Amino acid sequence: MDREVVFVTMNYASTEPGTLPVSVRNITMRDTRADAVLNLDGLATDHLTDVRLDRCRLTGITGPDKVAFTDGLRLREVFVNGVEV
């Protein structure tokens, strides 16, 4: 089973028309222990911005994170499977 501890996707098929830009920003995850990966998927025209992970330990990770069109990703004291990234 695939699980993400942070899952943000703006890249999905929508049947709703619209012209307003999407804005997702200032996401912070702190002091977290999880058996999961990151999935941060912005749009080429509307990036995710200012995502921070502080003092997090992610374990049991067997596949890569997906990070696309994300600006300002900051990792501080983040460990994946025991290795600081």
HTML snippet that shows the backbone in 3Dmol.js (N, CA, C, O; Angstrom):
<script src="https://3Dmol.org/build/3Dmol-min.js"></script>
<div id="view" style="width:600px;height:400px;position:relative"></div>
<script>
const pdb = `
ATOM      1  N   MET A   1       0.845  -1.180   0.000  1.00  0.00           N
ATOM      2  CA  MET A   1       0.000   0.000   0.000  1.00  0.00           C
ATOM      3  C   MET A   1       0.891   1.244   0.000  1.00  0.00           C
ATOM      4  O   MET A   1       1.815   1.342   0.808  1.00  0.00           O
ATOM      5  N   ASP A   2       0.623   2.186  -0.891  1.00  0.00           N
ATOM      6  CA  ASP A   2       1.340   3.451  -0.917  1.00  0.00           C
ATOM      7  C   ASP A   2       0.667   4.404   0.051  1.00  0.00           C
ATOM      8  O   ASP A   2      -0.554   4.559   0.047  1.00  0.00           O
ATOM      9  N   ARG A   3       1.478   5.038   0.876  1.00  0.00           N
ATOM     10  CA  ARG A   3       0.956   6.035   1.810  1.00  0.00           C
ATOM     11  C   ARG A   3       1.888   7.229   1.803  1.00  0.00           C
ATOM     12  O   ARG A   3       3.101   7.066   1.665  1.00  0.00           O
ATOM     13  N   GLU A   4       1.350   8.409   1.948  1.00  0.00           N
ATOM     14  CA  GLU A   4       2.143   9.624   2.036  1.00  0.00           C
ATOM     15  C   GLU A   4       1.814  10.314   3.344  1.00  0.00           C
ATOM     16  O   GLU A   4       0.663  10.333   3.782  1.00  0.00           O
ATOM     17  N   VAL A   5       2.841  10.883   3.964  1.00  0.00           N
ATOM     18  CA  VAL A   5       2.600  11.636   5.180  1.00  0.00           C
ATOM     19  C   VAL A   5       2.176  13.063   4.823  1.00  0.00           C
ATOM     20  O   VAL A   5       1.399  13.678   5.553  1.00  0.00           O
ATOM     21  N   VAL A   6       2.676  13.582   3.724  1.00  0.00           N
ATOM     22  CA  VAL A   6       2.233  14.869   3.203  1.00  0.00           C
ATOM     23  C   VAL A   6       1.846  14.635   1.751  1.00  0.00           C
ATOM     24  O   VAL A   6       2.692  14.273   0.934  1.00  0.00           O
ATOM     25  N   PHE A   7       0.588  14.836   1.427  1.00  0.00           N
ATOM     26  CA  PHE A   7       0.105  14.604   0.067  1.00  0.00           C
ATOM     27  C   PHE A   7      -0.608  15.861  -0.400  1.00  0.00           C
ATOM     28  O   PHE A   7      -1.681  16.195   0.103  1.00  0.00           O
ATOM     29  N   VAL A   8      -0.018  16.554  -1.355  1.00  0.00           N
ATOM     30  CA  VAL A   8      -0.645  17.721  -1.955  1.00  0.00           C
ATOM     31  C   VAL A   8      -0.521  17.545  -3.459  1.00  0.00           C
ATOM     32  O   VAL A   8       0.590  17.472  -3.984  1.00  0.00           O
ATOM     33  N   THR A   9      -1.635  17.477  -4.149  1.00  0.00           N
ATOM     34  CA  THR A   9      -1.584  17.411  -5.603  1.00  0.00           C
ATOM     35  C   THR A   9      -2.522  18.445  -6.192  1.00  0.00           C
ATOM     36  O   THR A   9      -3.695  18.538  -5.828  1.00  0.00           O
ATOM     37  N   MET A  10      -1.978  19.208  -7.104  1.00  0.00           N
ATOM     38  CA  MET A  10      -2.788  20.169  -7.838  1.00  0.00           C
ATOM     39  C   MET A  10      -2.939  19.684  -9.273  1.00  0.00           C
ATOM     40  O   MET A  10      -3.603  20.327 -10.086  1.00  0.00           O
ATOM     41  N   ASN A  11      -2.324  18.551  -9.580  1.00  0.00           N
ATOM     42  CA  ASN A  11      -2.316  18.004 -10.930  1.00  0.00           C
ATOM     43  C   ASN A  11      -3.334  16.869 -11.022  1.00  0.00           C
ATOM     44  O   ASN A  11      -2.974  15.694 -10.961  1.00  0.00           O
ATOM     45  N   TYR A  12      -4.585  17.227 -11.166  1.00  0.00           N
ATOM     46  CA  TYR A  12      -5.650  16.244 -11.263  1.00  0.00           C
ATOM     47  C   TYR A  12      -6.626  16.686 -12.354  1.00  0.00           C
ATOM     48  O   TYR A  12      -6.686  17.866 -12.702  1.00  0.00           O
ATOM     49  N   ALA A  13      -7.361  15.766 -12.869  1.00  0.00           N
ATOM     50  CA  ALA A  13      -8.331  16.075 -13.917  1.00  0.00           C
ATOM     51  C   ALA A  13      -9.561  16.710 -13.275  1.00  0.00           C
ATOM     52  O   ALA A  13     -10.177  16.127 -12.384  1.00  0.00           O
ATOM     53  N   SER A  14      -9.900  17.867 -13.719  1.00  0.00           N
ATOM     54  CA  SER A  14     -11.054  18.575 -13.165  1.00  0.00           C
ATOM     55  C   SER A  14     -12.068  18.854 -14.264  1.00  0.00           C
ATOM     56  O   SER A  14     -11.698  19.185 -15.391  1.00  0.00           O
ATOM     57  N   THR A  15     -13.313  18.722 -13.942  1.00  0.00           N
ATOM     58  CA  THR A  15     -14.370  19.048 -14.896  1.00  0.00           C
ATOM     59  C   THR A  15     -14.904  20.452 -14.653  1.00  0.00           C
ATOM     60  O   THR A  15     -15.768  20.930 -15.387  1.00  0.00           O
ATOM     61  N   GLU A  16     -14.389  21.108 -13.622  1.00  0.00           N
ATOM     62  CA  GLU A  16     -14.822  22.464 -13.303  1.00  0.00           C
ATOM     63  C   GLU A  16     -13.956  23.467 -14.059  1.00  0.00           C
ATOM     64  O   GLU A  16     -12.736  23.455 -13.901  1.00  0.00           O
ATOM     65  N   PRO A  17     -14.553  24.333 -14.876  1.00  0.00           N
ATOM     66  CA  PRO A  17     -13.760  25.350 -15.562  1.00  0.00           C
ATOM     67  C   PRO A  17     -13.355  26.453 -14.587  1.00  0.00           C
ATOM     68  O   PRO A  17     -14.044  26.696 -13.596  1.00  0.00           O
ATOM     69  N   GLY A  18     -12.262  27.101 -14.863  1.00  0.00           N
ATOM     70  CA  GLY A  18     -11.844  28.205 -14.014  1.00  0.00           C
ATOM     71  C   GLY A  18     -10.579  28.847 -14.530  1.00  0.00           C
ATOM     72  O   GLY A  18      -9.812  28.229 -15.269  1.00  0.00           O
ATOM     73  N   THR A  19     -10.360  30.098 -14.138  1.00  0.00           N
ATOM     74  CA  THR A  19      -9.179  30.817 -14.591  1.00  0.00           C
ATOM     75  C   THR A  19      -8.363  31.369 -13.425  1.00  0.00           C
ATOM     76  O   THR A  19      -7.291  31.932 -13.646  1.00  0.00           O
ATOM     77  N   LEU A  20      -8.840  31.222 -12.198  1.00  0.00           N
ATOM     78  CA  LEU A  20      -8.108  31.750 -11.051  1.00  0.00           C
ATOM     79  C   LEU A  20      -6.910  30.857 -10.738  1.00  0.00           C
ATOM     80  O   LEU A  20      -7.020  29.633 -10.809  1.00  0.00           O
ATOM     81  N   PRO A  21      -5.774  31.450 -10.395  1.00  0.00           N
ATOM     82  CA  PRO A  21      -4.611  30.635 -10.037  1.00  0.00           C
ATOM     83  C   PRO A  21      -4.826  29.934  -8.700  1.00  0.00           C
ATOM     84  O   PRO A  21      -5.543  30.426  -7.829  1.00  0.00           O
ATOM     85  N   VAL A  22      -4.201  28.796  -8.562  1.00  0.00           N
ATOM     86  CA  VAL A  22      -4.263  28.029  -7.320  1.00  0.00           C
ATOM     87  C   VAL A  22      -3.078  28.444  -6.467  1.00  0.00           C
ATOM     88  O   VAL A  22      -1.990  28.681  -6.991  1.00  0.00           O
ATOM     89  N   SER A  23      -3.275  28.533  -5.160  1.00  0.00           N
ATOM     90  CA  SER A  23      -2.186  28.903  -4.269  1.00  0.00           C
ATOM     91  C   SER A  23      -2.167  27.964  -3.069  1.00  0.00           C
ATOM     92  O   SER A  23      -3.096  27.955  -2.262  1.00  0.00           O
ATOM     93  N   VAL A  24      -1.100  27.172  -2.959  1.00  0.00           N
ATOM     94  CA  VAL A  24      -0.889  26.337  -1.784  1.00  0.00           C
ATOM     95  C   VAL A  24       0.495  26.688  -1.278  1.00  0.00           C
ATOM     96  O   VAL A  24       1.480  26.537  -2.001  1.00  0.00           O
ATOM     97  N   ARG A  25       0.581  27.158  -0.032  1.00  0.00           N
ATOM     98  CA  ARG A  25       1.877  27.624   0.478  1.00  0.00           C
ATOM     99  C   ARG A  25       1.911  27.537   2.000  1.00  0.00           C
ATOM    100  O   ARG A  25       0.897  27.347   2.671  1.00  0.00           O
ATOM    101  N   ASN A  26       3.142  27.688   2.511  1.00  0.00           N
ATOM    102  CA  ASN A  26       3.378  27.736   3.956  1.00  0.00           C
ATOM    103  C   ASN A  26       2.901  26.480   4.676  1.00  0.00           C
ATOM    104  O   ASN A  26       2.115  26.555   5.620  1.00  0.00           O
ATOM    105  N   ILE A  27       3.378  25.334   4.225  1.00  0.00           N
ATOM    106  CA  ILE A  27       3.076  24.057   4.871  1.00  0.00           C
ATOM    107  C   ILE A  27       4.244  23.709   5.780  1.00  0.00           C
ATOM    108  O   ILE A  27       5.389  23.711   5.328  1.00  0.00           O
ATOM    109  N   THR A  28       3.986  23.410   7.050  1.00  0.00           N
ATOM    110  CA  THR A  28       5.038  23.034   7.991  1.00  0.00           C
ATOM    111  C   THR A  28       4.669  21.722   8.672  1.00  0.00           C
ATOM    112  O   THR A  28       3.553  21.546   9.160  1.00  0.00           O
ATOM    113  N   MET A  29       5.633  20.805   8.692  1.00  0.00           N
ATOM    114  CA  MET A  29       5.487  19.556   9.430  1.00  0.00           C
ATOM    115  C   MET A  29       6.660  19.484  10.403  1.00  0.00           C
ATOM    116  O   MET A  29       7.817  19.586   9.995  1.00  0.00           O
ATOM    117  N   ARG A  30       6.359  19.309  11.687  1.00  0.00           N
ATOM    118  CA  ARG A  30       7.403  19.377  12.708  1.00  0.00           C
ATOM    119  C   ARG A  30       7.237  18.235  13.705  1.00  0.00           C
ATOM    120  O   ARG A  30       6.124  17.832  14.042  1.00  0.00           O
ATOM    121  N   ASP A  31       8.402  17.718  14.173  1.00  0.00           N
ATOM    122  CA  ASP A  31       8.427  16.686  15.221  1.00  0.00           C
ATOM    123  C   ASP A  31       7.511  15.506  14.880  1.00  0.00           C
ATOM    124  O   ASP A  31       6.649  15.121  15.670  1.00  0.00           O
ATOM    125  N   THR A  32       7.717  14.947  13.696  1.00  0.00           N
ATOM    126  CA  THR A  32       6.851  13.876  13.204  1.00  0.00           C
ATOM    127  C   THR A  32       7.650  12.602  12.974  1.00  0.00           C
ATOM    128  O   THR A  32       8.774  12.641  12.475  1.00  0.00           O
ATOM    129  N   ARG A  33       7.061  11.487  13.340  1.00  0.00           N
ATOM    130  CA  ARG A  33       7.603  10.159  13.021  1.00  0.00           C
ATOM    131  C   ARG A  33       6.529   9.450  12.208  1.00  0.00           C
ATOM    132  O   ARG A  33       5.372   9.363  12.618  1.00  0.00           O
ATOM    133  N   ALA A  34       6.942   8.940  11.036  1.00  0.00           N
ATOM    134  CA  ALA A  34       5.941   8.307  10.172  1.00  0.00           C
ATOM    135  C   ALA A  34       6.597   7.276   9.272  1.00  0.00           C
ATOM    136  O   ALA A  34       7.797   7.330   9.001  1.00  0.00           O
ATOM    137  N   ASP A  35       5.797   6.355   8.824  1.00  0.00           N
ATOM    138  CA  ASP A  35       6.201   5.336   7.868  1.00  0.00           C
ATOM    139  C   ASP A  35       5.575   5.725   6.535  1.00  0.00           C
ATOM    140  O   ASP A  35       4.640   5.071   6.073  1.00  0.00           O
ATOM    141  N   ALA A  36       6.087   6.789   5.915  1.00  0.00           N
ATOM    142  CA  ALA A  36       5.462   7.329   4.721  1.00  0.00           C
ATOM    143  C   ALA A  36       6.435   8.218   3.959  1.00  0.00           C
ATOM    144  O   ALA A  36       7.522   8.529   4.446  1.00  0.00           O
ATOM    145  N   VAL A  37       6.031   8.622   2.755  1.00  0.00           N
ATOM    146  CA  VAL A  37       6.854   9.479   1.916  1.00  0.00           C
ATOM    147  C   VAL A  37       6.129  10.789   1.640  1.00  0.00           C
ATOM    148  O   VAL A  37       4.975  10.971   2.027  1.00  0.00           O
ATOM    149  N   LEU A  38       6.828  11.700   0.962  1.00  0.00           N
ATOM    150  CA  LEU A  38       6.235  12.970   0.557  1.00  0.00           C
ATOM    151  C   LEU A  38       5.682  12.855  -0.852  1.00  0.00           C
ATOM    152  O   LEU A  38       6.284  12.212  -1.712  1.00  0.00           O
ATOM    153  N   ASN A  39       4.545  13.475  -1.086  1.00  0.00           N
ATOM    154  CA  ASN A  39       3.998  13.604  -2.428  1.00  0.00           C
ATOM    155  C   ASN A  39       3.555  15.050  -2.568  1.00  0.00           C
ATOM    156  O   ASN A  39       2.464  15.422  -2.134  1.00  0.00           O
ATOM    157  N   LEU A  40       4.404  15.857  -3.173  1.00  0.00           N
ATOM    158  CA  LEU A  40       4.130  17.280  -3.364  1.00  0.00           C
ATOM    159  C   LEU A  40       4.116  17.535  -4.864  1.00  0.00           C
ATOM    160  O   LEU A  40       5.172  17.527  -5.497  1.00  0.00           O
ATOM    161  N   ASP A  41       2.955  17.760  -5.439  1.00  0.00           N
ATOM    162  CA  ASP A  41       2.807  17.838  -6.887  1.00  0.00           C
ATOM    163  C   ASP A  41       2.075  19.115  -7.262  1.00  0.00           C
ATOM    164  O   ASP A  41       0.847  19.145  -7.334  1.00  0.00           O
ATOM    165  N   GLY A  42       2.847  20.171  -7.502  1.00  0.00           N
ATOM    166  CA  GLY A  42       2.252  21.433  -7.927  1.00  0.00           C
ATOM    167  C   GLY A  42       1.993  21.420  -9.420  1.00  0.00           C
ATOM    168  O   GLY A  42       2.049  20.372 -10.063  1.00  0.00           O
ATOM    169  N   LEU A  43       1.715  22.576  -9.958  1.00  0.00           N
ATOM    170  CA  LEU A  43       1.503  22.731 -11.396  1.00  0.00           C
ATOM    171  C   LEU A  43       2.621  23.573 -11.978  1.00  0.00           C
ATOM    172  O   LEU A  43       3.240  24.362 -11.265  1.00  0.00           O
ATOM    173  N   ALA A  44       2.887  23.415 -13.267  1.00  0.00           N
ATOM    174  CA  ALA A  44       3.904  24.223 -13.936  1.00  0.00           C
ATOM    175  C   ALA A  44       3.561  25.712 -13.824  1.00  0.00           C
ATOM    176  O   ALA A  44       4.452  26.557 -13.741  1.00  0.00           O
ATOM    177  N   THR A  45       2.277  26.019 -13.823  1.00  0.00           N
ATOM    178  CA  THR A  45       1.839  27.415 -13.754  1.00  0.00           C
ATOM    179  C   THR A  45       1.600  27.905 -12.328  1.00  0.00           C
ATOM    180  O   THR A  45       1.566  29.113 -12.096  1.00  0.00           O
ATOM    181  N   ASP A  46       1.434  26.995 -11.369  1.00  0.00           N
ATOM    182  CA  ASP A  46       1.134  27.353  -9.977  1.00  0.00           C
ATOM    183  C   ASP A  46       1.902  26.414  -9.056  1.00  0.00           C
ATOM    184  O   ASP A  46       1.434  25.321  -8.739  1.00  0.00           O
ATOM    185  N   HIS A  47       3.073  26.844  -8.634  1.00  0.00           N
ATOM    186  CA  HIS A  47       3.932  26.003  -7.802  1.00  0.00           C
ATOM    187  C   HIS A  47       3.459  25.999  -6.347  1.00  0.00           C
ATOM    188  O   HIS A  47       2.871  26.972  -5.876  1.00  0.00           O
ATOM    189  N   LEU A  48       3.721  24.900  -5.644  1.00  0.00           N
ATOM    190  CA  LEU A  48       3.610  24.879  -4.186  1.00  0.00           C
ATOM    191  C   LEU A  48       4.788  25.699  -3.669  1.00  0.00           C
ATOM    192  O   LEU A  48       5.870  25.651  -4.253  1.00  0.00           O
ATOM    193  N   THR A  49       4.602  26.441  -2.599  1.00  0.00           N
ATOM    194  CA  THR A  49       5.710  27.256  -2.095  1.00  0.00           C
ATOM    195  C   THR A  49       5.840  27.148  -0.578  1.00  0.00           C
ATOM    196  O   THR A  49       4.860  26.998   0.151  1.00  0.00           O
ATOM    197  N   ASP A  50       7.088  27.231  -0.141  1.00  0.00           N
ATOM    198  CA  ASP A  50       7.439  27.280   1.272  1.00  0.00           C
ATOM    199  C   ASP A  50       6.914  26.088   2.066  1.00  0.00           C
ATOM    200  O   ASP A  50       6.048  26.226   2.929  1.00  0.00           O
ATOM    201  N   VAL A  51       7.457  24.922   1.756  1.00  0.00           N
ATOM    202  CA  VAL A  51       7.143  23.692   2.477  1.00  0.00           C
ATOM    203  C   VAL A  51       8.321  23.383   3.395  1.00  0.00           C
ATOM    204  O   VAL A  51       9.459  23.322   2.931  1.00  0.00           O
ATOM    205  N   ARG A  52       8.067  23.187   4.694  1.00  0.00           N
ATOM    206  CA  ARG A  52       9.124  22.967   5.674  1.00  0.00           C
ATOM    207  C   ARG A  52       8.891  21.684   6.452  1.00  0.00           C
ATOM    208  O   ARG A  52       7.783  21.403   6.907  1.00  0.00           O
ATOM    209  N   LEU A  53       9.967  20.909   6.594  1.00  0.00           N
ATOM    210  CA  LEU A  53       9.950  19.739   7.467  1.00  0.00           C
ATOM    211  C   LEU A  53      11.058  19.932   8.488  1.00  0.00           C
ATOM    212  O   LEU A  53      12.220  20.087   8.112  1.00  0.00           O
ATOM    213  N   ASP A  54      10.724  19.925   9.759  1.00  0.00           N
ATOM    214  CA  ASP A  54      11.676  20.111  10.852  1.00  0.00           C
ATOM    215  C   ASP A  54      11.602  18.928  11.805  1.00  0.00           C
ATOM    216  O   ASP A  54      10.520  18.540  12.246  1.00  0.00           O
ATOM    217  N   ARG A  55      12.750  18.361  12.115  1.00  0.00           N
ATOM    218  CA  ARG A  55      12.878  17.281  13.101  1.00  0.00           C
ATOM    219  C   ARG A  55      11.891  16.139  12.825  1.00  0.00           C
ATOM    220  O   ARG A  55      11.079  15.778  13.676  1.00  0.00           O
ATOM    221  N   CYS A  56      11.986  15.586  11.613  1.00  0.00           N
ATOM    222  CA  CYS A  56      11.083  14.502  11.214  1.00  0.00           C
ATOM    223  C   CYS A  56      11.884  13.232  10.963  1.00  0.00           C
ATOM    224  O   CYS A  56      13.014  13.287  10.478  1.00  0.00           O
ATOM    225  N   ARG A  57      11.296  12.096  11.292  1.00  0.00           N
ATOM    226  CA  ARG A  57      11.894  10.787  11.038  1.00  0.00           C
ATOM    227  C   ARG A  57      10.898   9.951  10.241  1.00  0.00           C
ATOM    228  O   ARG A  57       9.818   9.603  10.717  1.00  0.00           O
ATOM    229  N   LEU A  58      11.305   9.640   9.006  1.00  0.00           N
ATOM    230  CA  LEU A  58      10.475   8.845   8.111  1.00  0.00           C
ATOM    231  C   LEU A  58      11.152   7.492   7.952  1.00  0.00           C
ATOM    232  O   LEU A  58      12.320   7.421   7.573  1.00  0.00           O
ATOM    233  N   THR A  59      10.425   6.423   8.240  1.00  0.00           N
ATOM    234  CA  THR A  59      11.022   5.084   8.232  1.00  0.00           C
ATOM    235  C   THR A  59      10.244   4.157   7.314  1.00  0.00           C
ATOM    236  O   THR A  59       9.106   4.438   6.938  1.00  0.00           O
ATOM    237  N   GLY A  60      10.876   3.049   6.964  1.00  0.00           N
ATOM    238  CA  GLY A  60      10.217   2.054   6.126  1.00  0.00           C
ATOM    239  C   GLY A  60      10.010   2.528   4.704  1.00  0.00           C
ATOM    240  O   GLY A  60       9.124   2.030   4.010  1.00  0.00           O
ATOM    241  N   ILE A  61      10.811   3.480   4.260  1.00  0.00           N
ATOM    242  CA  ILE A  61      10.649   4.049   2.930  1.00  0.00           C
ATOM    243  C   ILE A  61      11.329   3.135   1.911  1.00  0.00           C
ATOM    244  O   ILE A  61      12.518   2.844   2.036  1.00  0.00           O
ATOM    245  N   THR A  62      10.584   2.686   0.912  1.00  0.00           N
ATOM    246  CA  THR A  62      11.154   1.809  -0.112  1.00  0.00           C
ATOM    247  C   THR A  62      11.154   2.452  -1.489  1.00  0.00           C
ATOM    248  O   THR A  62      11.791   1.934  -2.407  1.00  0.00           O
ATOM    249  N   GLY A  63      10.457   3.565  -1.654  1.00  0.00           N
ATOM    250  CA  GLY A  63      10.411   4.247  -2.943  1.00  0.00           C
ATOM    251  C   GLY A  63      10.722   5.716  -2.782  1.00  0.00           C
ATOM    252  O   GLY A  63      10.793   6.220  -1.661  1.00  0.00           O
ATOM    253  N   PRO A  64      10.909   6.410  -3.896  1.00  0.00           N
ATOM    254  CA  PRO A  64      11.261   7.836  -3.826  1.00  0.00           C
ATOM    255  C   PRO A  64      10.067   8.721  -3.504  1.00  0.00           C
ATOM    256  O   PRO A  64       8.916   8.360  -3.749  1.00  0.00           O
ATOM    257  N   ASP A  65      10.372   9.892  -2.949  1.00  0.00           N
ATOM    258  CA  ASP A  65       9.361  10.933  -2.797  1.00  0.00           C
ATOM    259  C   ASP A  65       9.022  11.451  -4.187  1.00  0.00           C
ATOM    260  O   ASP A  65       9.809  11.301  -5.122  1.00  0.00           O
ATOM    261  N   LYS A  66       7.854  12.059  -4.318  1.00  0.00           N
ATOM    262  CA  LYS A  66       7.517  12.764  -5.546  1.00  0.00           C
ATOM    263  C   LYS A  66       7.406  14.230  -5.193  1.00  0.00           C
ATOM    264  O   LYS A  66       6.523  14.635  -4.436  1.00  0.00           O
ATOM    265  N   VAL A  67       8.305  15.022  -5.746  1.00  0.00           N
ATOM    266  CA  VAL A  67       8.287  16.460  -5.517  1.00  0.00           C
ATOM    267  C   VAL A  67       8.396  17.120  -6.887  1.00  0.00           C
ATOM    268  O   VAL A  67       9.434  17.026  -7.542  1.00  0.00           O
ATOM    269  N   ALA A  68       7.330  17.785  -7.320  1.00  0.00           N
ATOM    270  CA  ALA A  68       7.315  18.448  -8.621  1.00  0.00           C
ATOM    271  C   ALA A  68       6.700  19.835  -8.479  1.00  0.00           C
ATOM    272  O   ALA A  68       5.701  20.015  -7.782  1.00  0.00           O
ATOM    273  N   PHE A  69       7.301  20.797  -9.138  1.00  0.00           N
ATOM    274  CA  PHE A  69       6.807  22.174  -9.129  1.00  0.00           C
ATOM    275  C   PHE A  69       6.585  22.671  -7.697  1.00  0.00           C
ATOM    276  O   PHE A  69       5.528  23.204  -7.360  1.00  0.00           O
ATOM    277  N   THR A  70       7.611  22.479  -6.872  1.00  0.00           N
ATOM    278  CA  THR A  70       7.580  22.875  -5.469  1.00  0.00           C
ATOM    279  C   THR A  70       8.785  23.762  -5.192  1.00  0.00           C
ATOM    280  O   THR A  70       9.923  23.330  -5.377  1.00  0.00           O
ATOM    281  N   ASP A  71       8.555  24.979  -4.757  1.00  0.00           N
ATOM    282  CA  ASP A  71       9.621  25.938  -4.482  1.00  0.00           C
ATOM    283  C   ASP A  71       9.747  26.158  -2.977  1.00  0.00           C
ATOM    284  O   ASP A  71       8.747  26.200  -2.261  1.00  0.00           O
ATOM    285  N   GLY A  72      10.971  26.297  -2.511  1.00  0.00           N
ATOM    286  CA  GLY A  72      11.191  26.609  -1.103  1.00  0.00           C
ATOM    287  C   GLY A  72      11.006  25.425  -0.182  1.00  0.00           C
ATOM    288  O   GLY A  72      10.559  25.596   0.952  1.00  0.00           O
ATOM    289  N   LEU A  73      11.341  24.209  -0.643  1.00  0.00           N
ATOM    290  CA  LEU A  73      11.281  23.030   0.228  1.00  0.00           C
ATOM    291  C   LEU A  73      12.496  23.070   1.148  1.00  0.00           C
ATOM    292  O   LEU A  73      13.635  23.077   0.682  1.00  0.00           O
ATOM    293  N   ARG A  74      12.246  23.095   2.460  1.00  0.00           N
ATOM    294  CA  ARG A  74      13.327  23.174   3.443  1.00  0.00           C
ATOM    295  C   ARG A  74      13.257  21.971   4.374  1.00  0.00           C
ATOM    296  O   ARG A  74      12.217  21.689   4.971  1.00  0.00           O
ATOM    297  N   LEU A  75      14.364  21.277   4.487  1.00  0.00           N
ATOM    298  CA  LEU A  75      14.460  20.117   5.371  1.00  0.00           C
ATOM    299  C   LEU A  75      15.481  20.423   6.451  1.00  0.00           C
ATOM    300  O   LEU A  75      16.615  20.790   6.145  1.00  0.00           O
ATOM    301  N   ARG A  76      15.094  20.278   7.708  1.00  0.00           N
ATOM    302  CA  ARG A  76      16.018  20.496   8.824  1.00  0.00           C
ATOM    303  C   ARG A  76      15.870  19.327   9.788  1.00  0.00           C
ATOM    304  O   ARG A  76      14.790  19.068  10.319  1.00  0.00           O
ATOM    305  N   GLU A  77      16.971  18.636  10.000  1.00  0.00           N
ATOM    306  CA  GLU A  77      16.985  17.459  10.872  1.00  0.00           C
ATOM    307  C   GLU A  77      15.918  16.445  10.430  1.00  0.00           C
ATOM    308  O   GLU A  77      15.121  15.972  11.240  1.00  0.00           O
ATOM    309  N   VAL A  78      15.921  16.128   9.149  1.00  0.00           N
ATOM    310  CA  VAL A  78      14.998  15.143   8.587  1.00  0.00           C
ATOM    311  C   VAL A  78      15.790  13.881   8.270  1.00  0.00           C
ATOM    312  O   VAL A  78      16.817  13.934   7.593  1.00  0.00           O
ATOM    313  N   PHE A  79      15.301  12.738   8.769  1.00  0.00           N
ATOM    314  CA  PHE A  79      15.959  11.453   8.580  1.00  0.00           C
ATOM    315  C   PHE A  79      15.018  10.521   7.830  1.00  0.00           C
ATOM    316  O   PHE A  79      13.847  10.383   8.181  1.00  0.00           O
ATOM    317  N   VAL A  80      15.550   9.885   6.793  1.00  0.00           N
ATOM    318  CA  VAL A  80      14.796   8.889   6.041  1.00  0.00           C
ATOM    319  C   VAL A  80      15.525   7.552   6.210  1.00  0.00           C
ATOM    320  O   VAL A  80      16.684   7.411   5.822  1.00  0.00           O
ATOM    321  N   ASN A  81      14.832   6.587   6.788  1.00  0.00           N
ATOM    322  CA  ASN A  81      15.434   5.276   7.079  1.00  0.00           C
ATOM    323  C   ASN A  81      16.752   5.422   7.855  1.00  0.00           C
ATOM    324  O   ASN A  81      17.711   4.692   7.604  1.00  0.00           O
ATOM    325  N   GLY A  82      16.789   6.354   8.780  1.00  0.00           N
ATOM    326  CA  GLY A  82      17.934   6.564   9.649  1.00  0.00           C
ATOM    327  C   GLY A  82      19.039   7.423   9.096  1.00  0.00           C
ATOM    328  O   GLY A  82      20.031   7.653   9.787  1.00  0.00           O
ATOM    329  N   VAL A  83      18.908   7.918   7.850  1.00  0.00           N
ATOM    330  CA  VAL A  83      19.948   8.739   7.226  1.00  0.00           C
ATOM    331  C   VAL A  83      19.420  10.166   7.076  1.00  0.00           C
ATOM    332  O   VAL A  83      18.325  10.386   6.557  1.00  0.00           O
ATOM    333  N   GLU A  84      20.216  11.126   7.539  1.00  0.00           N
ATOM    334  CA  GLU A  84      19.783  12.525   7.412  1.00  0.00           C
ATOM    335  C   GLU A  84      19.844  12.961   5.957  1.00  0.00           C
ATOM    336  O   GLU A  84      20.822  12.688   5.261  1.00  0.00           O
ATOM    337  N   VAL A  85      18.792  13.644   5.495  1.00  0.00           N
ATOM    338  CA  VAL A  85      18.743  14.127   4.113  1.00  0.00           C
ATOM    339  C   VAL A  85      18.913  15.623   4.042  1.00  0.00           C
ATOM    340  O   VAL A  85      18.897  16.195   2.952  1.00  0.00           O
TER     341      VAL A  85
END
`;
const viewer = $3Dmol.createViewer("view");
viewer.addModel(pdb, "pdb");
viewer.setStyle({}, {cartoon: {color: "spectrum"}});
viewer.zoomTo();
viewer.render();
</script>
